Amino acid sequence: MEFIPLGQSERRPRAVWLAPLSVMLGSLMTLLPLIAVVPYLPPFGLMMLLGWRMTRGDSMRVWAPVPLGLFDDLVSGQPLGSAMVLWTVCVLMMDVLDTRLVWRDFWQDWLIASGGIGFCLIAGRLLAVPFGAHVDTALLLQAVISCALFPLVYRFCAWLDRDVKKV
């Protein structure tokens, strides 16, 4: 048995790059050639980040949302720095909730992630779109679709983590 210093997790080499890579691939979903009247595509990069954070909290470092958010900003066309700040705030708030909650189940994870997704979408709208624009209905539709699809992303992250543990 190998000695692991206190405060460090047992991470395998594949787990180190798989979580950030899957978040980046989720961010690349915005490049899919979908034609729609209403922007309904969920923020898959954010959802993958939250999915990894919920399934395995030690899969990424605390500072990981900053470069991943920068990558998402560059790919999605949002104002530079918006996802960096919003994703970091979202992950930090999840860390605060982790210290307050003794245990969590799937429903609480879903509620916390839905709150984080809703926060990032609403704050991103306030940063990127003028106040006079009428995009609130589309934003509500996008938030509902994102929150409804989060359990699938959560299960996908758990499936990827299951494959990592086998290695």
SVG drawing of the C-alpha trace seen along z (x, -y; Angstrom):
<svg xmlns="http://www.w3.org/2000/svg" viewBox="-41 -49 45 51">
<polyline fill="none" stroke="black" stroke-width="0.4" points="0.0,0.0 1.3,-3.4 1.6,-6.3 -0.5,-9.3 0.3,-12.5 -2.4,-14.2 -4.5,-16.6 -3.8,-15.0 -6.3,-12.7 -5.6,-9.4 -5.7,-10.5 -4.8,-8.4 -3.0,-10.0 -6.0,-9.5 -8.3,-11.2 -6.1,-14.3 -6.7,-15.2 -10.1,-13.5 -12.3,-15.9 -10.9,-19.2 -10.9,-17.6 -14.6,-16.6 -15.4,-20.1 -13.6,-21.6 -15.5,-19.2 -18.7,-20.3 -17.8,-23.9 -17.2,-22.9 -20.8,-21.8 -21.6,-25.4 -19.8,-24.9 -22.3,-22.3 -24.2,-23.6 -27.7,-23.8 -30.1,-26.2 -32.8,-27.4 -35.2,-30.3 -34.7,-30.3 -31.3,-29.7 -32.0,-26.5 -28.6,-24.9 -27.6,-24.4 -24.2,-25.4 -22.7,-21.9 -19.2,-23.1 -20.7,-24.5 -22.9,-21.5 -19.9,-19.2 -17.9,-21.3 -20.8,-21.0 -21.3,-17.3 -17.6,-16.6 -17.7,-18.8 -20.8,-16.9 -19.6,-13.4 -16.0,-13.8 -15.0,-17.0 -11.3,-16.3 -11.3,-15.7 -10.0,-19.3 -8.1,-21.9 -9.8,-24.9 -8.4,-27.2 -9.6,-25.0 -12.8,-27.1 -10.6,-30.0 -8.8,-28.5 -11.8,-26.4 -14.0,-29.5 -11.5,-31.3 -11.7,-28.5 -15.5,-28.7 -15.4,-32.4 -13.2,-32.1 -15.3,-29.4 -18.8,-30.7 -18.2,-34.3 -19.3,-35.6 -17.5,-38.7 -14.0,-37.7 -13.9,-36.9 -17.6,-36.4 -17.4,-32.6 -14.2,-32.8 -15.8,-34.8 -19.2,-33.2 -17.9,-29.6 -15.4,-30.4 -18.2,-32.0 -20.4,-29.0 -17.8,-26.5 -16.8,-28.5 -20.5,-28.7 -20.7,-24.9 -17.6,-24.6 -19.3,-26.7 -22.5,-24.6 -20.3,-21.4 -19.0,-22.7 -22.5,-23.5 -24.3,-20.3 -23.4,-17.2 -24.5,-14.9 -26.2,-15.3 -28.3,-13.1 -29.1,-13.3 -32.0,-15.7 -30.0,-18.1 -27.2,-17.9 -29.7,-18.5 -31.2,-21.6 -27.7,-23.0 -26.6,-22.5 -29.8,-24.0 -29.2,-27.1 -25.7,-27.4 -26.8,-27.0 -29.6,-29.5 -27.2,-31.9 -24.6,-31.7 -27.2,-32.0 -28.9,-35.1 -25.6,-36.8 -24.2,-36.0 -27.3,-37.6 -26.8,-40.7 -23.2,-40.9 -23.6,-40.2 -27.0,-41.5 -28.3,-45.1 -31.2,-45.6 -33.6,-46.6 -33.3,-43.2 -36.2,-40.9 -34.5,-37.6 -36.0,-36.7 -38.3,-34.0 -35.5,-32.4 -33.3,-32.5 -36.0,-30.9 -36.4,-28.1 -32.7,-27.6 -32.5,-27.4 -35.4,-24.9 -33.8,-22.7 -30.4,-22.9 -31.8,-21.9 -33.8,-19.1 -30.7,-17.7 -28.4,-18.0 -29.1,-14.4 -27.9,-13.0 -24.7,-15.0 -24.3,-13.9 -24.6,-10.3 -22.2,-10.8 -19.6,-12.2 -20.2,-9.3 -19.8,-6.9 -16.5,-8.5 -15.3,-8.4 -16.2,-4.7 -14.0,-4.1 -11.2,-6.1 -11.3,-4.0 -10.8,-0.8 -7.5,-2.1"/>
</svg>
